[in-house]
């Protein structure tokens, strides 16, 4: 399945899922005043630190810095 998705979309399933999670995180950071921990739990992360690392990896900034800029 992963091979077929990569052929048709140009990205792996994992990359598509990660992009969607980052998109949802950006929306929540922009439109809510939830703490970063609340957002991380809402997106299925067990530890807020895992969410922070994930967000930094995919958005090239921390969730806190992203929120400050917007």
C-alpha positions in Angstrom: 0.0 0.0 0.0 2.8 2.4 0.9 4.4 1.9 -2.5 1.2 2.6 -4.3 0.5 5.8 -2.3 4.1 6.9 -2.9 3.7 6.4 -6.7 0.4 8.2 -6.9 1.0 11.0 -4.3 4.8 11.3 -4.3 4.9 11.0 -0.6 4.7 8.1 1.8 1.7 7.4 4.1 3.8 8.5 7.1 4.7 11.8 5.4 1.0 12.4 4.6 0.0 11.7 8.1 2.7 13.8 9.6 1.7 16.7 7.3 -1.9 16.4 8.4 -0.9 16.4 12.1 1.3 19.5 11.7 -1.6 21.2 9.8 -4.0 20.4 12.7 -1.5 21.6 15.2 -1.0 24.9 13.4 -4.8 25.4 13.3 -5.1 24.7 17.1 -2.1 26.9 17.9 -3.6 29.7 15.8 -7.3 29.5 16.9 -7.2 28.3 20.5 -5.5 29.5 23.7 -4.9 25.9 24.7 -1.6 25.0 26.4 0.9 23.2 24.2 0.3 20.1 26.4 -3.4 20.2 25.7 -2.8 20.4 22.0 -0.3 17.5 22.1 -2.8 15.3 24.0 -5.6 16.3 21.6 -3.4 15.1 18.7 -2.6 11.8 20.3 0.8 12.4 21.7 1.5 10.8 25.1 4.1 13.3 26.1 4.2 17.0 25.2 7.9 16.7 24.7 7.3 14.2 21.9 4.9 16.7 20.3 7.5 19.5 20.6 10.1 17.4 18.9 7.7 16.2 16.2 6.5 19.8 15.5 10.1 21.2 15.4 11.1 18.4 12.9 8.2 19.0 10.5 7.6 22.8 10.9 11.2 23.9 11.6 10.1 25.9 14.6 8.8 25.1 18.1 5.0 25.2 18.8 5.6 28.1 21.2 7.6 30.1 18.6 5.0 29.4 15.9 2.3 30.7 18.2 4.3 33.9 18.9 4.7 34.6 15.2 1.1 34.2 14.3 
